[in-house]
Amino acid sequence: MAKRRVTLTFSEEVVAQPIIYNLGQQFKVVTNIRQANLTEAGGWIEVELEGEKQNIEDGIAWAISRGVRVD
């Protein structure tokens, strides 16, 4: 199993979408929120992703396609 820690930055347009939930469900990635600063206007979440390396990469690509910035 691979682990990767990323920061997800949400704009106001995507902050209400269940991005982290979908990462876990669709890509079989375990998500562990480490830090967050989030409001209805947007913000960021630092999350640790654990799972198969390809699933993590696919999940990150999917989040980017939804309008989330991933660092």
C-alpha positions in Angstrom: 0.0 0.0 0.0 1.2 3.5 -0.8 0.6 6.7 1.1 0.6 10.2 -0.1 -0.2 13.5 1.7 -1.7 16.2 -0.4 -3.4 19.6 0.1 -6.8 20.0 -1.6 -7.8 23.6 -2.3 -11.5 24.2 -2.9 -13.1 27.2 -4.6 -16.5 28.4 -3.7 -17.9 26.5 -6.7 -16.7 23.0 -5.5 -16.6 23.3 -1.8 -20.0 21.7 -1.3 -19.2 18.7 -3.4 -18.3 15.4 -1.6 -14.8 15.1 -3.0 -13.2 13.3 -0.1 -16.1 10.9 0.2 -15.9 10.1 -3.5 -12.2 9.5 -3.4 -12.7 6.8 -0.8 -15.7 5.2 -2.5 -14.8 5.4 -6.2 -11.1 4.8 -6.0 -10.9 2.6 -2.9 -8.5 5.0 -1.1 -8.5 5.5 2.6 -8.6 9.2 3.5 -7.3 10.7 6.7 -7.8 14.4 7.2 -4.8 15.9 8.9 -5.6 19.6 8.9 -8.3 21.8 7.4 -9.4 25.4 7.0 -12.8 25.4 5.2 -15.8 27.7 4.9 -18.7 28.0 2.5 -16.5 30.4 0.5 -13.7 27.8 0.0 -10.6 26.7 1.7 -8.1 23.8 2.0 -7.8 20.3 3.5 -4.6 18.5 4.1 -5.4 14.8 3.6 -3.4 11.6 3.7 -4.4 9.1 1.0 -3.6 5.4 1.4 -4.2 2.7 -1.1 -2.8 1.2 -4.3 -0.5 3.8 -6.0 -2.6 3.8 -9.3 -5.8 4.3 -7.4 -4.3 7.3 -5.5 -3.1 8.8 -8.8 -6.4 8.2 -10.5 -8.3 9.8 -7.6 -6.1 12.8 -7.7 -6.6 13.2 -11.4 -10.3 12.9 -10.9 -10.3 15.6 -8.1 -8.4 17.9 -10.4 -10.9 17.3 -13.2 -13.6 18.4 -10.7 -11.9 21.8 -10.1 -9.9 21.0 -7.0 -6.3 22.2 -6.9 -4.0 19.5 -5.6 -0.6 20.3 -4.2 
